[in-house]
Amino acid sequence: MRIAVVDDERTFRQQIASMISSLYGREDVSCFLYSDGAEVIRAFENDFHLDAVFLDIEMKELDGMSTAKLIRNYSRDIPIIFTTSHTEMAMEGYEVDAFRFLGKPIEEDKLRQAIKDLEKKLKVEEKIVLKKDGEDLIFPISSLIYVEAANNCVRFVFTSSAVELRMKFSAAMDMVDGITDGFFKIHRSYYINLGHVIKMSSSDVLMDNRETLPVARSSSASLKKELFEYIRRNGR
């Protein structure tokens, strides 16, 4: 695994690289150290392959959020792990699809869990299989934005397409829950992937495909709680 560590504090970037190498195994990971966001962006410009980026939010030249937005121009999928002493910025991380937030100073057990989850994400992408017209349609579960009840059918809306099946909404939710967590029922007709939310209010949510979906009044408080818990647990 090739990991970038981006931080304008030399001591910290060396420390986290040492921790990663120790936890993961020096033969299985290579850490590349960058002192600011512009340096790691130049690596992407030169097609330098990286599997993940540990990115400090508070940097003097090009801050972490701005750097992450530029990284997304080169890769929509590379996991970005933010390191920060300001965890209240977690919601903003949705805009750049952050994988994790690690508070400074970095705690070894949280870094260990982040590395384990990172390895799992890079090696295994869970799939959902939908049967339609005698064919098996296979999609990465992470690409499922939401499930919608539509009359006697259910629409599975993915990042690149949508599939409509004749089935019960409850059965569709059970199918998703059997594969992954991180979904929440915001309305009697909508079951959303929290990882695709970029903005929320008391009455609706904006998904990253730019669709706005309604939130039932009775679900608003629970959604906010689940969303922040999802950010704490997954960072995206």
Rosetta silent file (secondary structure, phi, psi, omega in degrees, C-alpha in Angstrom):
SEQUENCE: MRIAVVDDERTFRQQIASMISSLYGREDVSCFLYSDGAEVIRAFENDFHLDAVFLDIEMKELDGMSTAKLIRNYSRDIPIIFTTSHTEMAMEGYEVDAFRFLGKPIEEDKLRQAIKDLEKKLKVEEKIVLKKDGEDLIFPISSLIYVEAANNCVRFVFTSSAVELRMKFSAAMDMVDGITDGFFKIHRSYYINLGHVIKMSSSDVLMDNRETLPVARSSSASLKKELFEYIRRNGR
SCORE:     score description
SCORE:     0.000 S_00000001
   1 L     0.000  136.971 -178.823    0.000    0.000    0.000 S_00000001
   2 E  -111.777  114.172 -173.138    1.277    3.463   -0.940 S_00000001
   3 E  -117.869  131.647  173.249    0.175    6.158    1.506 S_00000001
   4 E   -92.730  135.756  173.753    0.734    9.915    1.343 S_00000001
   5 E  -117.506  114.452 -174.412    1.146   11.782    4.636 S_00000001
   6 E  -115.781  115.667  179.905    0.580   15.505    4.143 S_00000001
   7 L  -161.150  139.317 -178.504    1.314   17.889    7.011 S_00000001
   8 L   -83.193   -0.288  174.636    3.246   21.139    7.315 S_00000001
   9 L  -102.577  112.967 -174.970    4.696   20.019   10.658 S_00000001
  10 H   -57.323  -43.483 -178.443    7.739   17.858    9.991 S_00000001
  11 H   -61.104  -42.254 -177.308    7.604   16.113   13.370 S_00000001
  12 H   -68.801  -45.359 -176.928    3.980   15.093   12.943 S_00000001
  13 H   -65.078  -32.492  176.119    4.285   13.726    9.403 S_00000001
  14 H   -71.337  -37.660 -179.871    7.296   11.653   10.437 S_00000001
  15 H   -64.586  -47.646 -177.726    5.479   10.449   13.538 S_00000001
  16 H   -69.303  -33.855  176.692    2.341    9.304   11.733 S_00000001
  17 H   -63.616  -40.439  178.350    4.399    7.645    8.986 S_00000001
  18 H   -65.148  -41.123  179.026    6.315    5.729   11.658 S_00000001
  19 H   -64.650  -43.004  179.629    3.063    4.694   13.372 S_00000001
  20 H   -62.808  -45.924 -179.467    1.543    3.521   10.086 S_00000001
  21 H   -62.439  -39.022 -179.336    4.648    1.532    9.171 S_00000001
  22 H   -68.778  -42.520 -177.361    4.756   -0.054   12.607 S_00000001
  23 H   -74.567  -37.164 -172.741    1.072   -0.990   12.659 S_00000001
  24 H   -90.921  -31.523 -175.412    0.804   -2.137    9.072 S_00000001
  25 L   110.443  119.505 -173.608    4.218   -3.680    8.529 S_00000001
  26 L   -61.938  -25.964 -179.771    7.138   -1.962    6.832 S_00000001
  27 L   -79.218  -16.678 -174.874    7.243   -4.536    4.042 S_00000001
  28 L  -106.208   -5.160 -177.867    3.568   -3.967    3.185 S_00000001
  29 L  -140.596  144.265  173.592    3.330   -0.165    3.223 S_00000001
  30 E  -125.558  126.083  179.135    5.295    2.768    1.813 S_00000001
  31 E  -103.477  132.414  178.113    4.709    6.253    3.199 S_00000001
  32 E  -114.810  123.056 -171.064    5.437    9.315    1.074 S_00000001
  33 E   -99.326  134.561 -179.931    5.774   12.542    3.036 S_00000001
  34 E  -131.396  137.523 -175.111    4.625   15.954    1.783 S_00000001
  35 L   -88.200  -12.078  175.583    4.998   19.260    3.593 S_00000001
  36 L  -158.579  170.696 -176.592    1.993   20.974    1.994 S_00000001
  37 H   -63.524  -36.107 -178.267   -1.025   20.385   -0.226 S_00000001
  38 H   -61.264  -35.451 -179.823    0.632   21.720   -3.360 S_00000001
  39 H   -63.828  -45.323 -178.307    3.312   19.018   -3.146 S_00000001
  40 H   -71.636  -30.678  176.040    0.852   16.134   -3.095 S_00000001
  41 H   -64.524  -38.319  177.065   -1.182   17.734   -5.898 S_00000001
  42 H   -62.677  -34.301  176.610    1.972   17.767   -8.039 S_00000001
  43 H   -62.699  -42.470  177.362    2.286   14.029   -7.371 S_00000001
  44 H   -65.902  -39.737  178.930   -1.233   13.518   -8.760 S_00000001
  45 H   -60.422  -32.416 -179.526   -0.426   15.742  -11.740 S_00000001
  46 L   -91.899   13.112  177.710    2.532   13.476  -12.500 S_00000001
  47 L    60.304   33.059  176.356    0.346   10.344  -12.256 S_00000001
  48 L   -76.811  123.312 -174.144    2.171    9.122   -9.151 S_00000001
  49 L   -76.300  126.804  174.285    0.127    6.203   -7.809 S_00000001
  50 L  -131.268  144.738  179.761   -1.156    6.511   -4.239 S_00000001
  51 L   -95.176  -24.462 -178.612   -3.652    4.253   -2.456 S_00000001
  52 E  -161.630  159.450 -179.437   -4.654    6.650    0.335 S_00000001
  53 E  -131.954  123.234  169.175   -3.912   10.131    1.691 S_00000001
  54 E   -93.563  119.500 -167.065   -3.548   11.209    5.321 S_00000001
  55 E  -130.192  119.879  175.842   -4.206   14.939    5.111 S_00000001
  56 E   -71.126  135.865  179.979   -3.832   17.659    7.732 S_00000001
  57 L   -77.311  -42.662 -172.586   -6.695   20.158    7.566 S_00000001
  58 L   -96.097   86.948  176.612   -4.884   23.156    9.053 S_00000001
  59 L  -119.524  148.997 -170.424   -1.948   23.959    6.784 S_00000001
  60 L   -71.794  -41.920 -175.108   -0.614   27.458    6.139 S_00000001
  61 L   -81.892  -75.128  177.979   -0.239   27.437    2.365 S_00000001
  62 L  -114.190  110.986 -174.342   -2.965   25.208    0.879 S_00000001
  63 L   -69.507  167.135 -173.279   -5.293   23.917    3.611 S_00000001
  64 H   -62.324  -42.169  179.969   -6.512   20.330    3.774 S_00000001
  65 H   -63.063  -42.658  178.761  -10.087   20.899    2.554 S_00000001
  66 H   -65.240  -40.026  178.101   -8.852   22.837   -0.482 S_00000001
  67 H   -63.102  -43.654 -179.667   -6.259   20.148   -1.174 S_00000001
  68 H   -61.168  -40.146  179.137   -8.903   17.408   -0.924 S_00000001
  69 H   -63.161  -38.063  177.341  -11.133   19.197   -3.446 S_00000001
  70 H   -69.417  -38.790  177.814   -8.210   19.326   -5.885 S_00000001
  71 H   -59.582  -38.251 -178.677   -7.415   15.638   -5.265 S_00000001
  72 L   -65.296  -17.097  174.077  -11.001   14.790   -6.218 S_00000001
  73 L   -70.896  -23.129 -178.538  -10.293   16.240   -9.675 S_00000001
  74 L  -102.018  -29.987 -179.199   -7.814   13.381  -10.151 S_00000001
  75 L  -150.827  123.605  175.980   -9.524   10.603   -8.207 S_00000001
  76 L   -83.650  -13.962 -169.516  -13.092   10.245   -6.947 S_00000001
  77 L  -110.065  -20.506 -173.978  -12.267    7.051   -5.077 S_00000001
  78 L   -61.188  129.323  179.422   -8.951    7.446   -3.239 S_00000001
  79 L   -66.929  130.495  176.401   -9.578    7.347    0.543 S_00000001
  80 E  -113.241  120.988  178.457   -8.771   10.644    2.278 S_00000001
  81 E  -108.518  112.120  179.983   -8.144   10.489    6.035 S_00000001
  82 E   -81.637  139.300  172.044   -8.193   13.932    7.615 S_00000001
  83 E  -114.699  127.769 -174.524   -6.055   14.646   10.663 S_00000001
  84 E  -161.802  155.913  173.070   -7.209   17.600   12.728 S_00000001
  85 L   -97.161    1.975 -179.710   -7.693   19.013   16.190 S_00000001
  86 L  -118.331   83.261 -176.724  -11.041   20.489   15.052 S_00000001
  87 H   -70.042  -12.483  178.032  -13.447   17.577   14.705 S_00000001
  88 H   -67.987   -9.857  178.730  -16.364   19.994   14.218 S_00000001
  89 H   -83.800    4.026 -176.100  -15.191   20.262   10.609 S_00000001
  90 H   -58.217  -39.964 -178.977  -16.381   16.710    9.969 S_00000001
  91 H   -60.526  -38.640  179.340  -19.579   17.819    8.202 S_00000001
  92 H   -63.011  -27.171  179.960  -17.540   19.818    5.687 S_00000001
  93 H   -64.403  -19.714  177.088  -15.665   16.614    4.905 S_00000001
  94 H   -60.391  -32.167 -176.968  -18.797   15.230    3.246 S_00000001
  95 H   -65.556  -23.648 -179.223  -18.163   17.569    0.333 S_00000001
  96 H  -115.343   13.384  175.462  -14.915   15.762   -0.467 S_00000001
  97 L    57.796   51.669 -179.815  -16.079   12.256    0.506 S_00000001
  98 L   -63.255  141.670  179.821  -13.711   11.907    3.458 S_00000001
  99 L   -85.554  -39.768 -179.945  -12.978    8.337    4.547 S_00000001
 100 E  -153.114  160.011  167.201  -12.066    9.124    8.180 S_00000001
 101 E  -122.842  127.472  176.486  -11.302   11.917   10.614 S_00000001
 102 E  -117.584  122.852  179.886   -8.532   11.334   13.166 S_00000001
 103 E   -74.417  145.701  174.628   -8.161   13.813   15.989 S_00000001
 104 L   -92.296  142.144   -5.330   -4.760   15.163   16.931 S_00000001
 105 L   -69.071  149.297 -175.942   -2.802   13.933   18.729 S_00000001
 106 L   -68.577  128.940  176.265   -3.357   10.629   16.930 S_00000001
 107 L   -90.807  133.633 -173.537   -4.422    7.762   19.193 S_00000001
 108 H   -59.953  -40.555 -178.033   -2.816    4.456   18.264 S_00000001
 109 H   -67.154  -35.723  178.384   -5.975    2.366   18.627 S_00000001
 110 H   -72.005  -36.277  176.062   -7.969    4.703   16.361 S_00000001
 111 H   -66.329  -40.527  179.051   -5.175    4.732   13.797 S_00000001
 112 H   -60.527  -43.620  179.984   -5.037    0.927   13.929 S_00000001
 113 H   -66.605  -39.201  178.653   -8.794    0.706   13.267 S_00000001
 114 H   -62.611  -40.506  179.097   -8.534    3.223   10.420 S_00000001
 115 H   -65.410  -42.064  178.474   -5.745    1.166    8.820 S_00000001
 116 H   -61.972  -45.103 -179.567   -7.792   -2.037    9.137 S_00000001
 117 H   -67.679  -34.854  178.000  -10.833   -0.390    7.564 S_00000001
 118 H   -64.631  -44.757  178.349   -8.665    1.132    4.863 S_00000001
 119 H   -61.448  -41.820  179.417   -7.215   -2.249    3.969 S_00000001
 120 H   -63.543  -42.390 -179.392  -10.714   -3.736    3.862 S_00000001
 121 H   -64.265  -41.549 -176.161  -11.963   -0.959    1.586 S_00000001
 122 H   -73.652  -29.682 -176.965   -9.065   -1.305   -0.829 S_00000001
 123 H   -92.701  -32.029 -173.419   -9.238   -5.098   -1.009 S_00000001
 124 L  -131.409  126.026  173.771  -12.959   -5.780   -0.854 S_00000001
 125 L  -117.328  108.297 -178.747  -15.854   -3.867   -2.348 S_00000001
 126 L   -62.167  143.828 -177.082  -19.159   -5.375   -1.278 S_00000001
 127 E  -117.132  152.268  170.732  -21.655   -5.874   -4.104 S_00000001
 128 E  -114.801  135.279 -177.706  -25.424   -5.849   -4.357 S_00000001
 129 E  -113.055  121.036  178.899  -27.035   -8.180   -6.889 S_00000001
 130 E  -112.387  129.114 -178.792  -30.422   -7.230   -8.362 S_00000001
 131 E   -96.346  118.561 -178.754  -32.340   -9.749  -10.465 S_00000001
 132 E  -141.974  127.283  178.136  -34.223   -8.155  -13.373 S_00000001
 133 L    53.006   40.970  176.629  -35.624   -9.765  -16.527 S_00000001
 134 L    78.703    4.993  179.735  -33.725  -12.982  -15.866 S_00000001
 135 E  -116.760  153.332  174.241  -30.368  -11.246  -15.466 S_00000001
 136 E   -96.934  116.127  176.565  -28.175  -10.524  -12.453 S_00000001
 137 E   -99.305  121.710 -172.678  -27.266   -6.828  -12.269 S_00000001
 138 E  -113.527  127.228  179.988  -24.233   -6.326  -10.019 S_00000001
 139 E  -132.913  147.953  169.984  -23.274   -2.998   -8.433 S_00000001
 140 E   -63.533  133.753 -177.895  -20.827   -1.925   -5.710 S_00000001
 141 H   -63.313  -28.057 -179.899  -22.979   -1.272   -2.642 S_00000001
 142 H   -67.171  -18.861 -179.735  -21.089    1.983   -2.071 S_00000001
 143 H   -87.167   -4.018  178.167  -22.520    3.314   -5.351 S_00000001
 144 E   -79.880  114.712 -176.814  -26.111    2.926   -4.098 S_00000001
 145 E   -84.040  -47.099  176.426  -27.288    6.452   -3.232 S_00000001
 146 E  -161.028  164.607  174.810  -30.812    5.660   -2.070 S_00000001
 147 E  -117.010  135.151 -175.792  -33.731    3.249   -2.322 S_00000001
 148 E  -127.115  131.644  172.939  -37.174    4.648   -3.124 S_00000001
 149 E   -78.856  124.765 -178.583  -40.620    3.140   -2.734 S_00000001
 150 E  -133.177   98.161 -175.684  -42.556    3.846   -5.939 S_00000001
 151 L    57.326 -120.222  179.669  -46.134    2.501   -5.971 S_00000001
 152 L   -97.608   13.518 -178.308  -45.744   -1.301   -5.946 S_00000001
 153 E  -121.383  173.619  176.700  -42.111   -1.106   -7.036 S_00000001
 154 E  -131.271  133.008  175.564  -38.772   -0.070   -5.593 S_00000001
 155 E  -102.579  126.099  173.299  -36.159    2.086   -7.321 S_00000001
 156 E  -100.171  111.783 -175.736  -32.494    1.481   -6.540 S_00000001
 157 E  -101.617  116.026 -179.399  -30.691    4.699   -7.483 S_00000001
 158 E  -105.019  174.529 -178.962  -26.952    4.321   -8.109 S_00000001
 159 L   -64.805  -27.026 -175.858  -24.307    6.872   -9.060 S_00000001
 160 L  -117.786   -9.092 -178.058  -24.511    5.917  -12.731 S_00000001
 161 L  -165.741  178.425  176.787  -27.969    4.392  -13.209 S_00000001
 162 E  -137.654  145.452 -179.881  -31.235    3.330  -11.580 S_00000001
 163 E  -126.896  130.316  178.966  -32.978   -0.041  -11.437 S_00000001
 164 E  -109.852  128.030 -179.105  -36.687   -0.507  -10.749 S_00000001
 165 E  -127.991  150.344  175.476  -37.937   -3.820   -9.363 S_00000001
 166 L   -87.599  104.486 -179.197  -41.338   -5.089   -8.300 S_00000001
 167 L  -165.854  169.048  178.998  -40.844   -5.853   -4.618 S_00000001
 168 L   -79.067  144.782  178.466  -41.726   -4.603   -1.151 S_00000001
 169 H   -60.314  -40.171 -179.491  -39.860   -1.599    0.228 S_00000001
 170 H   -63.460  -37.158  178.966  -39.224   -3.468    3.487 S_00000001
 171 H   -67.946  -36.689  178.187  -37.639   -6.353    1.556 S_00000001
 172 H   -65.092  -41.933  178.585  -35.371   -3.904   -0.291 S_00000001
 173 H   -64.786  -40.944  177.748  -34.207   -2.392    3.005 S_00000001
 174 H   -62.087  -38.564  178.956  -33.557   -5.849    4.432 S_00000001
 175 H   -61.321  -46.362 -179.712  -31.493   -6.701    1.336 S_00000001
 176 H   -64.989  -44.389 -178.675  -29.307   -3.621    1.803 S_00000001
 177 H   -63.547  -25.801  178.428  -28.937   -4.182    5.550 S_00000001
 178 L   -74.332  -12.332 -178.629  -27.733   -7.707    4.880 S_00000001
 179 L  -105.845  -39.623 -173.289  -24.777   -6.297    2.950 S_00000001
 180 L  -154.392  170.788  170.280  -23.770   -3.147    4.779 S_00000001
 181 L  -111.289 -170.399  178.803  -24.730   -0.567    7.382 S_00000001
 182 L    92.207   10.241  175.232  -24.807    3.197    6.974 S_00000001
 183 E  -108.754  151.242 -176.747  -28.311    3.487    5.511 S_00000001
 184 E  -144.078  137.588  178.549  -31.143    5.378    7.187 S_00000001
 185 E   -85.768  107.167 -176.569  -34.884    5.643    6.527 S_00000001
 186 E   -91.962  -13.052 -171.927  -35.569    9.377    6.288 S_00000001
 187 E  -161.796  161.115 -179.571  -39.131    9.082    5.004 S_00000001
 188 L   -60.988  -18.336 -177.712  -41.703    6.370    4.412 S_00000001
 189 L  -113.798    1.184 -174.672  -40.491    6.252    0.789 S_00000001
 190 E  -134.734  130.548  176.318  -36.727    6.833    1.085 S_00000001
 191 E  -124.226  110.627 -168.479  -33.862    4.792    2.493 S_00000001
 192 E  -109.060  153.865  173.385  -30.608    6.695    1.972 S_00000001
 193 E   -86.389  113.483 -177.061  -26.900    5.958    2.033 S_00000001
 194 H   -61.480  -24.147  178.865  -25.463    8.348    4.637 S_00000001
 195 H   -70.332  -10.681 -179.915  -22.163    8.263    2.790 S_00000001
 196 H  -107.870    6.163  177.967  -23.760   10.156   -0.117 S_00000001
 197 E   -81.736  133.167  175.615  -25.248   13.009    1.951 S_00000001
 198 E  -117.237  -14.592  177.593  -23.582   16.381    1.440 S_00000001
 199 E  -159.526  146.129  177.898  -26.051   18.676    3.212 S_00000001
 200 E  -139.920  153.261  171.041  -29.039   18.322    5.516 S_00000001
 201 L  -135.775 -175.443 -179.021  -31.759   20.466    7.038 S_00000001
 202 L   -71.028  -16.432 -175.230  -34.737   19.659    9.220 S_00000001
 203 L  -118.100  -12.731  179.791  -36.906   19.023    6.155 S_00000001
 204 E  -159.298  170.162  174.873  -34.627   17.581    3.459 S_00000001
 205 E  -130.027  145.361  174.613  -31.205   16.221    2.505 S_00000001
 206 E  -103.195  121.637  179.345  -29.040   16.990   -0.503 S_00000001
 207 E   -91.232  165.169 -174.966  -27.379   13.896   -1.950 S_00000001
 208 L   -76.787   -0.182  169.578  -24.145   13.975   -3.935 S_00000001
 209 L   -94.669   11.983  176.511  -26.017   13.309   -7.197 S_00000001
 210 L    73.972   12.872  174.729  -27.596   16.759   -6.553 S_00000001
 211 L   -87.860  140.715  175.365  -31.038   15.332   -5.734 S_00000001
 212 E  -104.831  125.892 -176.701  -32.914   16.756   -2.757 S_00000001
 213 E  -116.213  145.380 -177.814  -34.968   14.208   -0.818 S_00000001
 214 E   -75.362  145.451  175.113  -37.622   14.899    1.836 S_00000001
 215 L  -114.156  125.184  177.729  -37.048   14.134    5.513 S_00000001
 216 L   -64.226  142.673 -178.553  -40.069   13.252    7.638 S_00000001
 217 H   -56.681  -37.370 -178.458  -40.484   15.535   10.628 S_00000001
 218 H   -71.205  -15.038 -177.294  -40.429   12.524   12.952 S_00000001
 219 H  -102.214   -9.107 -171.399  -37.071   11.391   11.488 S_00000001
 220 H   -59.384  -50.519 -177.826  -35.201   14.704   11.520 S_00000001
 221 H   -64.950  -41.622  179.708  -33.601   14.469   14.987 S_00000001
 222 H   -66.119  -36.791  178.377  -32.681   10.807   14.537 S_00000001
 223 H   -62.183  -46.228 -179.928  -31.158   11.520   11.131 S_00000001
 224 H   -59.098  -43.730  178.792  -28.900   14.216   12.553 S_00000001
 225 H   -63.017  -46.631 -178.652  -27.745   11.850   15.302 S_00000001
 226 H   -65.943  -36.087 -178.890  -27.144    8.976   12.873 S_00000001
 227 H   -65.910  -45.295  178.641  -25.337   11.246   10.416 S_00000001
 228 H   -68.347  -34.075  176.149  -22.860   12.492   13.009 S_00000001
 229 H   -67.002  -39.258  178.197  -22.372    8.954   14.314 S_00000001
 230 H   -63.611  -42.404  177.720  -21.697    7.786   10.768 S_00000001
 231 H   -61.981  -44.629 -179.631  -19.116   10.560   10.336 S_00000001
 232 H   -62.020  -38.507 -176.393  -17.474    9.628   13.627 S_00000001
 233 H   -81.148  -38.343 -173.295  -17.374    5.970   12.662 S_00000001
 234 H  -117.095  -21.838  179.260  -16.584    6.236    8.978 S_00000001
 235 L    73.114   13.421 -179.511  -15.510    9.794    8.303 S_00000001
 236 L  -150.746    0.000    0.000  -17.644    9.935    5.079 S_00000001
